[in-house]
């Protein structure tokens, strides 16, 4: 297994991107301890991440609404199911932890969904920032609530931005 990483500048700070062989396994925010340390960084290999960097740049420029990158998840079966659901949340959309629990077939799993969401190893690309509280409030986010707010505003539909009072 060939693990390697790079660091990419972004509007939300430096992002450390980790790959094993041809699959992304991690995207971490600068200055934030990662809650799923299953992967190591490996050596720095900037040239191996051109496609990832290009897609992230397009996303932050508002030109990309969906990532097309090979992913591999390191987590237990439940976490992987949650991360796949999160990966399916569309650009500019949100889901609550309870909604994801219901999609998994058990509304009582919302806390477990929250825990799995917090362990998402591939932030932004697997958009855990799109998971909100039942009342639509911004809840915990591994990158911090300021970053979550930034990412959600980036994805906000133009009509909603025009009608915003703040």
C-alpha positions, -999 to +999 in steps of 0.1 A: +000+000+000+014+034-010+002+061+013+011+097+005-002+132+010-002+168-001-013+201+014-036+223-007-044+260+000-081+268+001-104+296+012-110+276+045-073+272+052-048+245+043-063+210+035-042+179+039-052+153+014-042+117+019-043+089-007-036+052-006-027+038-040-052+055-063-079+063-037-084+093-015-087+082+021-085+115+039-090+153+037-082+171+069-085+208+079-055+227+091-054+230+129-081+205+136-074+171+152-088+144+131-113+120+148-106+091+125-068+086+126-070+052+108-048+065+080-013+079+082+000+106+060+029+089+043+054+110+025+045+143+008+039+138-030+024+170-044+025+159-080+002+130-073-028+152-065-032+174-095-068+162-102-078+165-066-064+200-064-081+210-096-115+197-085-112+214-051-102+247-068-132+244-091-155+237-061-143+267-041-147+289-073-183+278-075-177+259-108-180+223-095-210+209-077-199+172-076-165+155-072-153+128-094-125+112-074-119+076-064-125+072-026-118+045-001-132+046+034-115+033+065-142+027+092-166+001+105-196-010+084-220+015+101-196+044+096-192+035+059-229+033+054-233+068+069-205+082+048-220+068+017-253+085+026-235+118+032-217+115-001-252+113-018-264+147-003-265+170-032-248+204-036-268+231-019-289+206+001-288+196+037-300+166+058-305+162+095-289+135+115-324+121+121-332+121+084-300+100+078-310+077+106-344+072+090-327+065+056-307+038+074-340+023+086-338+032+123-348+068+135-332+060+169-298+060+154-295+098+151-268+100+178-248+072+162-252+090+128-238+121+145-208+102+158-201+086+124-204+120+107-179+134+131-155+106+121-158+113+083-122+111+071-128+129+038-142+163+046-156+186+019-156+158-008-178+136+015-198+167+025-205+163+062-209+201+063-243+194+047-255+176+078-274+199+102-295+197+134-332+187+132-342+223+133-318+233+106-292+247+130-255+243+125-242+217+148-207+204+155-183+201+126-147+188+126-135+218+107-153+243+130-186+260+126-170+290+107-158+266+080-192+248+080-210+282+076-186+292+048-191+259+029-229+261+032-229+297+020-207+288-009-233+263-020-263+285-013-286+289-044-284+324-059-321+331-053-316+325-016-285+347-014-304+375-031-332+372-006-309+370+025-313+398+049-277+396+064 
